[in-house]
Amino acid sequence: MAMIKDLAQVNAELQAEKERANTVDYKMVTFSLAGKDYGVDIMNVKEIAKADKFTYVPNAAAFVRGVYNLRGDIIPIIDLRSFFHLPVDKKADGLENMLILRIEDRVYGTIVDKIDKVVGINTENIQPPHPIFGDINIKYISGVVEKQGALYIILDVVRIFSLKKEEEKVQQRDAAGGAFGGAPGGITQDKIATAAQAAALTDSAIGFIKENLPTLKKFYPGDINDEWIRRRFADWSATRTGDELQLKNENEADEYLSSFYSPDSGRFWSDDYAAMVKSFLPAVNSNNIQVWNIGCGKGYESFSFACILKSRYSGAHIKIWANDSDIMAISQAPNMIFELSEVPEYCQPFLVKGRAGYSFSQELKDSIVFEYHDVLNDNPLPDLDFILARDLLSFLPEEPRFRIVSGFAEKLKSHGIVFLGRNEIMPGNEWGRVADDPVSAFAHNG
């Protein structure tokens, strides 16, 4: 009888232990870094977000992506992948997944590969970290836990965002006892404060640049080119200080914009660039290809694109509406004569030889309608397969630029593509990039 009682007691204890193990007393937000699953205490997570525009911070640590305006609060952005020396996947849409963390009275943004879900566990199931998790420094791991077949590494974000004093203690401990691989030292307040101060100075200097470009070169900063302006400022400021950072005259503005323009601007597109553009052209069921070429200039761009389209869509009827506000250039474009050596190979099959030199065949010329037109005025067009507007929108003021860009979606067919300048992007989440540098092309997601 005693044996039966003991067995019942054992079963009761086992059941109680099972119930304790299934009791949720700890919740974590899970995410992935380089293919592994991680978690952080949900009490440290303020919110999750997606963003793609961070203010660059010169001379900051490699893991500091910059600072970000979170509804009026400027917060530092830390790329945990770079911090832990892990591979960084390039996002197709440019948007980064962020966990917004609150550590004591401070807020930080942390970039991760993918944010998964909230997982509830019992703290008794958390195991201490082990050197096998050597992808990151073991001192930043508070434990590991298994849940529904997945193994989660729980990060100690308080340690990661440690104060200076705490970092010094960690370094002393590591020096004495050794440490496994990873980032050497926490993300200290000193580093963050320095980054934020530098970012504020950078924003101020960039602000003056943005104010002077419209006046000096009629170049209008905005969402379409902000990313390039900041990259350019990083190079610009690397060799200048103080007043030298500012644009004082047109020559300096020209120098600042020197790296903005797309390849082969104002001339025939090279064979290599044309091949890249052709590779991004989609399959089209229609036998009629309609194109709007805005700001065609002397016509080199229009002829280049016409030759590419004739090669890509053999047998299709091509029609390009080539517009420009330079009446002299637009008038001379249809009658240009070339030396054969001036024309790239992909265009040469569409040339005919005359007494004065080579010109394009009448069939190719008929596919292009050169018209004097100011893009600021409405232009009725049929539904379009492609819009060609390289390096044009950045030279339009904000209001007309917004109006023109808003009209692109209405003018394009479902498979339509907008080609912008190398350093321009279509603003808004409704556009997706379909081509990589140096070709900048976008399709409408709607």
C-alpha positions, 0 to 999 in steps of 0.5 A: 500500500505504501508503494502505491501511495509513493507512486501516486505522490511521484505522479502528482509531483511530475504533473505539478512540475509539468504544469510549472514548465507550461506556465508562461511567466516570460514573454520575448519578441523573436527575430532572426539574425543571419539565419538564427533565432533570437529573442529579447524581453518584451518589456524592453521592446517599445514597438516594431517599425520599418524604415529606410532613411537614416541620417548618416553620422560621420566617423561613427562606429561601423554598426551605427547606421545613423539616427532616425526621427521617430515621431519627433524623437531623434534616436540612434540606430544600431545594426545588430548584424554589423555589431555582431559581425554577421552577414547583412542581407540587402533589402530589395525595397530598402526598408529595414526591420527595426525593434525599437528598444527602451533601456532604462530611460533611453530609446534605441532602434536596432536593425535585424533581418526579420521580426517573427512573433511574441513567444511565451515561455517559463523562465525555468526552461531557460538554460545558461549560454554556452560557447557553442553560440560563438556567432556573437559574444557570449557575454551578450547572451542571457540564456537559450530556450527551446520552444516548439522545436525552435531554439532561441538565443535570448539577448541581454540588451541591457548589457549590449547598451551598457554604460561606460562603467559597465563596459570597462568592467566587462573588458576587465573581466574578459581580459582576465578570463577570456571571451568568445568571439563577437563585438569588442565592448558594449554600445556605450552612452558615450558612443551614442551621444557622440553619434547624435551630436555628430548627426545634428551637425551633419543635418545642419550642414546638409541643410545649408547644402539643400538650401543653396542647390536650388538657387545655384543650379535649380536642383531641388532636394527631396525624397527622390534624391535625399539618399544620394545627397547624404552619401555625397555629403559624406564624401564631400565632408571627408576633405573639407571643414568649416566654411568649405562644406558650404556651396558658395558659388555655381562652380562649387555646386557643379562640383557637388553635383558632378557624381549625380548624373546617370551614365552616358548623359547627353550621348548614346548609351554605351553597349554595356549600359544598354545591355543592362537596361534591356535585361530589365525589360519585362515580357509584353504581350501587346504588339504596341509599345508606348513610351514617354521620354521626358527631357530627351535633349538632342535625341541620343537617349531616345534613339538609344532606347528605340534601338533597345526596344526594337531588339527586345521586342522584335516585330512590335510597333514602337512609339516614343513620345520624346519631349523637351523644352529646348526647341533648338535641340528637339528640332535638330534631333530627327536629322542627325548624321553620324560617323559609324565609329560614333554609334555603339554596336547595338544601334548600328543594325538600325543605321543607313549610309548616306552621302554625308554619313550615317543616319537612322533608318526611316522606320526607326525615325518614324518610331520617335515623335520629337515634340517641343513640350514643357513637362510642367504642362499637361500632355495627353498620352495613351497608356504607357509601357515605359516612362524615361525620365533620367535626371529630370525630376530632381530639377523640378520644384517640389509641387510640380514634381509631386504632381508629375510623379503622382501621374506616372501611376495613372499613365502606366500599364500594369507591367509598366516601368519608370526609368529614373536617374542613377541617383534618384528613387521613386518616393512612396511605398507604392513603388518597387525597385526592379533594377539595380545600380547603375540602372534605376527603374521602378514598377508600381505595386498597385 
